[in-house]
Amino acid sequence: MNSNLEKGKVVSVTYGPSMGNIGMVIDIIDEKRCVIDGPCGRQIINFKRIKITNIKIKIQSKMTSKGIYQKFRQHNILKTWLCTPDGKKFLRNKNKEKLTDFAQFKHMMGKKHLSNIVNLRKELNE
């Protein structure tokens, strides 16, 4: 069991149908599984499939899903999570999915061009 994992911790799901969503640990079942609830829905999930964040909310035991959603809204958990590196990565990936093939190509060419400029500047400074 992970020592940082406790009730009320916000986690992001890294594998499965809810991948990329966040949830809150409601209960710890055993050494390998816990119950999470939130935008990902209430589910039992393996510790290997979640990533723990530093965000924590004080909750009562056996809260309903409605109560969990209210806590998420009250504490602006989604906004807070989107400011973390994992949240930013999630937004970047979502924006990349929206790109057309030509837009992806232009993005790739721009990254190559920028990389060449940065490498050239490093060579000139040395």
Order of alpha helices (4+ residues) and beta strands (2+ residues): beta-beta-beta-beta-beta-alpha-alpha-alpha-alpha
